[in-house]
Amino acid sequence: MSRCPGCGLELPAAAAPPARTDGYLASPECRALYGEVVGYEVTDPVRLAPWHQVCVDAYGAQHAGPDSRPIGVAFALNGLYLVFERGFTGIQAREAHGYLANTVASWPRFDRPGSAGGVTVFDVAMAGSVDEHIAQVRRWGRAVWDAWRHVQAEVAEMTDRQLRGWRPRPARD
C-alpha cells in the first residue's frame, strides 16, 4: 500500500512509473487518481466546468508542502475562498487567478494545517454520477478550506485587496 503524505489516502502501490508531483506532498498513486478525476470532468463539461477549478484548488491546498510554489498555494486558497465565502463559481475563481497572475509580483508562504481535511480525491473518484461528483467536489473543497482556518482571515484580506476593483464576468446558467 502507498500512503499519500498530503491527504493520508491509502491506495495500492502502483507498478507504473511515478506521476509528477510538482512540489506538492502527494503520492504518485494519489496524483494519478487526481488525474482520473480531472479527466472525468471532460465527460460533461457543461455541468462540470463550474466545479473543475474547485477540484484543482482543493487538491492543491490539500497537498501543499514546503516545496510547493507560493503562487500555487495562494491560488488554491484564494480560489476556495472566492467560491465558499464570496459565492464565485469555479470559472469566476479561475478568471480571478488570470487577473492576479498578471498583477501580483510576489506571494506569501502559508503554513500547512495539521490536518488536510477529512475528504479526499478518492471520495470524488467514487462518485457514481455527475450530480454526485459535483456534490463530492463541493464537500471536498469545503473540507479543505475549513482545514486552512488558521490563515483564512489572511487569505481573505489578501485576495480582497488584490482584487479590489476587479469583477468577474457574470455566471452563465
C-alpha positions in Angstrom: 0.0 0.0 0.0 1.0 3.6 -0.6 0.1 6.4 1.8 -0.2 9.9 0.4 1.8 12.4 2.6 -0.6 15.2 1.7 -4.1 13.8 2.4 -3.3 10.5 4.1 -5.1 8.5 1.4 -4.0 4.8 1.2 -4.0 3.2 -2.2 -2.5 0.1 -3.7 1.1 0.8 -4.7 1.4 1.3 -8.4 3.9 -0.7 -10.5 3.9 2.1 -13.1 6.5 5.0 -13.1 5.5 7.7 -10.5 3.4 10.6 -11.6 4.9 14.0 -11.2 4.0 15.8 -8.0 5.3 19.3 -9.0 6.4 20.1 -5.5 3.3 19.0 -3.8 3.1 16.4 -1.0 1.4 13.7 -3.0 2.0 10.0 -3.5 2.2 9.0 -7.2 -0.9 6.9 -6.7 -2.9 9.9 -5.3 -1.7 12.1 -8.1 -2.7 9.5 -10.7 -6.2 9.3 -9.1 -6.5 13.0 -9.2 -5.7 12.8 -13.0 -8.5 10.4 -13.4 -10.9 12.7 -11.6 -9.9 15.7 -13.7 -10.2 13.5 -16.8 -13.8 12.6 -15.9 -14.7 16.3 -15.8 -14.4 16.5 -19.6 -17.2 13.9 -20.0 -19.9 16.6 -19.1 -18.2 20.0 -19.5 -21.4 22.0 -19.3 -22.2 20.7 -15.8 -18.7 20.0 -14.5 -16.7 23.0 -15.8 -18.0 25.3 -13.0 -16.6 22.8 -10.5 -13.3 22.0 -12.1 -11.4 24.9 -10.5 -12.7 23.8 -7.1 -11.3 20.4 -7.7 -7.9 21.8 -8.8 -7.8 24.2 -5.8 -8.9 21.5 -3.2 -6.2 19.2 -4.4 -3.5 21.9 -4.5 -4.3 23.2 -1.0 -4.6 19.7 0.4 -1.3 18.6 -1.0 0.7 21.9 -0.3 4.1 21.3 1.1 7.4 23.1 1.7 8.5 22.6 -2.0 5.2 23.9 -3.4 5.4 27.2 -5.3 3.9 30.1 -3.2 1.7 31.2 -6.1 0.2 27.7 -6.4 -0.8 27.5 -2.7 -2.1 31.1 -2.7 -4.2 30.4 -5.8 -5.6 27.3 -4.3 -6.6 29.1 -1.1 -7.9 32.3 -2.8 -9.9 30.1 -5.2 -11.5 28.2 -2.3 -12.1 31.5 -0.5 -13.8 33.0 -3.6 -16.1 30.0 -4.1 -17.0 29.2 -0.5 -17.0 32.7 1.1 -17.7 35.1 -1.8 -20.1 32.9 -3.9 -18.0 32.9 -7.1 -18.3 30.0 -9.5 -15.2 27.9 -10.1 -15.0 29.6 -13.6 -15.0 33.0 -12.0 -12.3 32.0 -9.5 -10.2 30.9 -12.5 -10.7 34.3 -14.1 -9.6 35.9 -10.8 -6.4 33.7 -11.0 -5.8 35.0 -14.5 -6.1 38.6 -13.3 -3.9 38.0 -10.2 -1.2 36.2 -12.2 -0.6 39.4 -14.2 -0.9 41.9 -11.3 0.7 40.5 -8.2 4.5 40.4 -8.0 5.1 38.1 -5.1 3.1 35.6 -3.0 3.3 34.8 0.7 4.0 31.3 2.0 1.3 29.8 4.2 2.0 27.1 6.9 0.2 23.9 6.1 -2.5 22.9 8.6 -2.1 19.9 10.9 -5.0 18.2 9.2 -5.7 18.3 5.5 -9.4 17.8 5.9 -11.4 14.5 6.1 -12.4 14.4 2.4 -10.0 13.4 -0.4 -9.9 12.9 -4.1 -10.9 9.3 -3.5 -14.4 10.5 -2.4 -14.8 12.3 -5.6 -13.5 9.4 -7.7 -16.1 7.1 -6.1 -19.0 9.3 -7.2 -21.5 7.4 -9.3 -23.0 10.2 -11.3 -22.3 13.8 -12.4 -24.6 15.1 -9.6 -22.7 13.1 -7.0 -19.4 14.2 -8.5 -20.4 17.8 -8.1 -21.6 17.2 -4.5 -18.4 15.5 -3.6 -16.2 18.2 -5.1 -18.2 20.8 -3.2 -17.8 18.7 0.0 -14.1 18.2 -0.6 -13.5 21.9 -1.4 -15.3 23.0 1.8 -13.4 20.5 3.9 -10.1 21.6 2.6 -11.0 25.3 3.0 -12.1 24.6 6.6 -8.8 22.8 7.3 -6.9 26.0 6.5 -9.0 28.1 9.0 -5.7 29.3 10.6 -5.0 31.5 7.6 -8.5 32.2 6.3 -8.5 35.8 7.5 -5.1 36.5 5.9 -6.2 34.9 2.6 -9.5 36.8 2.6 -7.7 40.1 3.2 -5.0 39.4 0.7 -7.5 38.3 -2.0 -9.9 41.1 -1.5 -7.1 43.7 -1.5 -5.6 42.2 -4.7 -8.9 42.0 -6.5 -10.1 45.5 -5.4 -12.0 47.0 -8.3 -11.9 43.8 -10.4 -15.2 42.0 -11.1 -15.7 38.6 -12.7 -17.9 38.1 -15.7 -21.5 37.2 -14.7 -22.1 33.4 -14.2 -23.9 31.7 -17.1 -26.7 29.3 -16.4 
